[in-house]
Amino acid sequence: MNIKKLHPILHTIARYFLATVILMYAIAKIMGTQFSSAPSIWDKSVGELSGFELTWFFYGYSFWYGVFIASSQIIASFLLFFKRTTRVGIVLYLSIMINILVLDLAYSIDAAIGMAIVLTLVALFVFLSEFKIFYDFFITKPPLFENTDRPNWINKLSKFKYVYIVVTIIGLFAMTYTLKNKIMTQNEFYGAWQPKNYEKWNRIYFQPAFTFSIRKGNNFDEIYSGKYKVDRDNQEIEFIAFDKDYLKEEINVLDPDSTRMKSILKMKYEFISGELKILNDTLNIQLIRLK
């Protein structure tokens, strides 16, 4: 068969296939058959959830967010059903579909990866069928304002845009580096720990900005939270807790009010074979790292 005659047939079939499948997924979101999590995962901690369980629980948390996603899929679907609106529809469709494909790959949603790849490839076929038109529109078509339309001072300033871009990237990297290493640092304590021999605690969490949280009971109720200090020269760690009234307010953990905090424990520490031991004259607590 002549390729020129086959192309419009395949193009039409592809449009209807893409529109039908995405419409099916959109209706499933609105009817509540997609993004619904089994009750068996409701009591799991976040760290225990698989990528699939985490993703489905997140998207299913808000019904209206699911409706928003479904609405964009319905719009893309109806745009693809008609020849005149196919170009707009395929751009919207690809923006949705590529995001879904990357999500499926990143979170190991294996059952959905196959269909996501098929839909993305078919959508690319529709898009690339008119690549020259898209290229002309987005790349070769003149910008909205030429230099002659703008004041000369803007044109002169625009010559420094490359310097601005470089300075901006360097500045943002420096700011993020400072945030990561001074505020969100992950030292040797960082993580979730479980006591082996101390029933008064269920968990102790060492968190960013040298904050901690201690929990106990079946419901993991928080009994203490605050800041911790590490004296590596003397191998000592001190836990300084926020008072209960202070916790009801918005606390600046980078610069908390020291008058509303009190030291609850000051102990020696040592790491032995991946375990953490903290001890003083009355306590000797052995901790196992969970995460």
Sequence and secondary structure as in RCSB ss.txt:
>XXXX:A:sequence
MNIKKLHPILHTIARYFLATVILMYAIAKIMGTQFSSAPSIWDKSVGELSGFELTWFFYGYSFWYGVFIASSQII
ASFLLFFKRTTRVGIVLYLSIMINILVLDLAYSIDAAIGMAIVLTLVALFVFLSEFKIFYDFFITKPPLFENTDR
PNWINKLSKFKYVYIVVTIIGLFAMTYTLKNKIMTQNEFYGAWQPKNYEKWNRIYFQPAFTFSIRKGNNFDEIYS
GKYKVDRDNQEIEFIAFDKDYLKEEINVLDPDSTRMKSILKMKYEFISGELKILNDTLNIQLIRLK
>XXXX:A:secstr
  HHHHHHHHHHHHHHHHHHHHHHHHHHHHHT SS   GGGTTS GGG  HHHHHHHHHHS HHHHHHHHHHHHH
HHHHHTSGGGHHHHHHHHHHHHHHHHHHHHHTT HHHHHHHHHHHHHHHHHHHTTHHHHHIIIIIS  SS GGGS
 HHHHHHHTTHHHHHHHHHHHHHHHHHHIIIIIS   TT EEEEESS TT SEEEEEGGGEEEEEETTTTEEEEE
EEEEEETTTTEEEEEEE HHHHTS   TTS  GGGEEEEEEEEEEEETTEEEEE SS EEEEEE  
